[in-house]
């Protein structure tokens, strides 16, 4: 009899815990900052959520939604943190690239006279690739930096052309860069040597790298294209994709992208460039799809004349699983990260933790903007 009572008590406890959990598409918690959050969050290897806020601080948030620490950084707009292989958090500030230890102590900062923007990319050797924009007369320009893990400048390159917001890196072999008004894609070694350049017919502002180094990119308001590592076009899918959308890749090689304004649809494209399905979305897609471990696709955007924010979960067959209403309209690059059963997303003054069915990101080279939950922008082994 005592054993029966214990078993019943355990069952009741498990049932109570299950009932206490929110349903899919509902929030576990929200974290409020002092102003609007910028870009998307990054996840540490211990589950800590890092987010940049317009009140001037980087916030570290525990998995239960409580604040772990915050540090002043004076961020630039549309920036996101990145996390290196050793847990170091890299954050672009107005005039500094900061490196913080997981406990919040400053490791170093790399000063410049202009401002960093976008999100740092991190190579397998932990060197950091960051972009600055110089708005000081006479000619606005951009500088690409490679910075070592101890804050030494390894190389830099200046250009008067607008460049990618996020530098995509393929393992320890090369990176891709697109420059505005050149209609060319450049392939660099990690030490800054130009390996090749390809005429691709448009400016590749963003892109995703496949498992063999192939590059998927969208022309501004134009088609989705794929080229191999020698620049040969593999295929072209006719659509009309906004500039802020980067393709994402599922575990089976399916490429997901916006179906093009004003259709507001999510497209699933096969690895050979054929349409698998299209799913009408009840809002205008504003960011890059994030693909979960179970094949569910998460996408956010705005609805109606008042631009009400939404995030939706789409099953791998193209059916809508759920839609969640956000606090305010979705900004560019508010791309969600996926933890174990939870989506993390910034929106307005809040960081959201929303229950989902996925246990993490899909096992693919590029399942979300920035390649992984740490926003490294690097395809690894």
Secondary structure by P-SEA (a helix, b strand, c coil): caaaaaaaaaaaaaaaaaaacccccccccccccccccccbbbbcccbbbbbbbcccbbbbbccccccccccccccccccbbbbcccbbbbbbccccbbbbcccccccbbbbcccccccbbbbccccbbbbbbbbccccccbbbbbbbcccccccbbbbbccccccbbbbccccbbbbbbccccbbbbbccccccccccccccccccccccccbbbbbbcccbbbbbbccccccccccbbbbcccbbbbbcccbbbbbbcccccbbbbbbcccccccbbbbbcccccbbbbbccccbbbbbbccccccccbbbbbccccccccccccccccccccbbbbcccbbbbbccccccccccccccccccccccccccccccccccc
